[in-house]
């Protein structure tokens, strides 16, 4: 539980960087405004952890976005396992 904040924060930072990198490849579409909000959220959680020194609030701030990311990770793992053992998935 001691390192939960740093694990979740680093995973979310990696996801946000990947999302930004992927969005910057698009030439004719504006940058998604939620990317900036996500980086702001991570910055606020880091500020609360280091400057305010409130571990409960900072943990809550990183657990909230970790829930949908965890659901997506479980979904991707299931897809990977099905494709590995049962062959390609036909989506249509």
N, C-alpha and C positions, 0 to 999 in steps of 0.2 A: 504494500500500500504506500510505502514511502516513495517509491520511484514511479508511481502511477501517473502523476502529473507530467513528468518529463517524457515518459514513453508516449503517452497520448498526444502531448504537445508536439513532439518531433514527428510523429506519424501524420498529424494534421498539417504541420508545416510542409512536409514532403508532398502531401496531397495538394495543398494550395499552390505550391511551386509547379507541380505537374499540371494542374488546372490552368495556371497562368501561362505556362509554356505552350500548352495545347491551344489555348485561346489566342495567343499571339500569332499562331500560324495562319489564322483566318484573316484574309486580306480585305474582304468586302463587308464584314460584319463588325459592329462595335464591340468593344471589350465588355464582357459581362460585369455589371456593377456589383454583383455578389462576390466577386473575387476581392475587390477592395474591402468590402465589409468583412469578409473572412479573415483577411490579414489584419484588419483593425481589431477584430475579436481576439485573435491570437496575441496581438500586442497588448490589449487590455488585460488578458489573462496573465501574461508575463509580468506586466506592471503590477498587478494585484499580488502576484506571488513574490516578487522581489522587493518592491518598494513599500507596499502596504503590509506585507507579510501576513496575509490572511490565507491560510492554506485551504480552508473549507470552500471559500468563494472561488478561488482559482481552480480547485478541483472540479467544482460544479461547472465552471466556464469551459473546461476542456472535455468534460464528460458529455455535455449536451450535444456537441457536434460529433462525438465519437460513436453515439448510438446509431445514427444512419450509416456512418462509414462502416461500422461493424456488421450491420445488416447487409450492406453491399458486398463486403468481403466474404461473408458466409455464402451469399448467392453465387459469387464468382468461384468459390471453392467447390460448391456443388456442381456447377457447370463444368469445371475442370475435371472433376472426378467422373462425371457421367461421360464426358467425351473421351476420357482415358480408357475407361473400362467397357463402354457400350458403343463406341464409335461416334462419328459426328452427329450433332443435333441438327435436325431439319426444322427450321423455325417457321416455314410456311405451310 
